[in-house]
Structures are given as C-alpha cells and as structure tokens.
Amino acid sequence: PENLPEDDDKATVHINERFGGRFRRVVTLADDVDPNSVSADYRDGVLHIHVKRHESAQPRRITVQ
C-alpha cells in the first residue's frame, strides 16, 4: 500500500474490498486476540482495524548463551 505512515510498515492487509453506499461487515476474530485492544479508525475513505493478541499468545524470546 502506498502513503502509509512509517509505523504501519509492518501492517498486513488481510481483506481489500471496495463498496459504494452503505454496507455492513462482521469480522470474526481469532481466539488469541485481546478484544479490549481492538481499535478502528476511518481515514481517507479507508477503515483501518488494529488487532493485538493476548500477551500469552505473543511469541517468546529466548536468549541463547
């Protein structure tokens, strides 16, 4: 995608749709998603949805010595 802010360089587009007029979309989230950290904003005709996983679902970093 073009003209994304620098903090969106790791973003992944899962669905890319275009509609005219009113519409409704229901999205089912995975079990490891934290429902309290889901946010959305509408900018320049594009709906951006931000989803975070539960801390327990995040990959762990293990230091190898």
C-alpha positions in Angstrom: 0.0 0.0 0.0 1.1 3.5 -0.8 1.5 6.5 1.6 1.3 4.6 4.8 2.8 6.2 7.9 6.1 4.8 9.0 4.6 3.0 12.0 2.4 1.0 9.6 5.4 -0.6 7.7 4.7 -3.9 9.4 1.0 -3.9 8.6 -0.6 -6.8 6.8 -3.6 -6.4 4.6 -6.0 -9.4 5.0 -9.0 -8.1 3.2 -9.1 -5.4 0.4 -12.6 -4.5 -0.7 -14.3 -1.5 -2.2 -18.0 -0.7 -1.9 -20.3 2.2 -2.7 -23.1 3.2 -0.4 -23.9 1.7 3.0 -22.8 -1.7 3.9 -22.1 -3.9 7.0 -19.3 -6.3 7.6 -19.0 -8.7 10.5 -15.5 -9.9 11.3 -14.8 -13.0 13.5 -11.6 -12.6 15.5 -9.2 -15.5 16.4 -9.3 -16.9 19.9 -5.9 -15.4 20.8 -7.0 -11.8 20.1 -7.4 -9.4 23.1 -10.9 -7.9 22.5 -10.1 -5.0 24.8 -7.2 -3.9 22.5 -9.1 -3.8 19.2 -9.4 -0.4 17.7 -10.5 1.1 14.3 -10.3 4.4 12.6 -11.6 5.7 9.3 -9.2 7.8 7.3 -9.4 9.0 3.7 -12.2 6.5 2.9 -10.3 3.5 4.3 -11.3 1.7 7.5 -8.1 0.7 9.5 -8.6 -2.1 12.1 -5.9 -2.7 14.6 -5.9 -6.0 16.5 -3.5 -7.2 19.2 -3.0 -10.6 20.6 -3.2 -11.6 24.3 0.2 -11.4 26.0 0.2 -15.2 26.4 -0.2 -15.7 22.7 2.8 -13.5 21.8 6.0 -15.3 20.7 8.6 -15.6 23.5 12.2 -14.5 23.1 14.7 -17.0 24.5 18.3 -15.8 24.9 20.8 -18.5 23.7 24.1 -18.5 25.6 
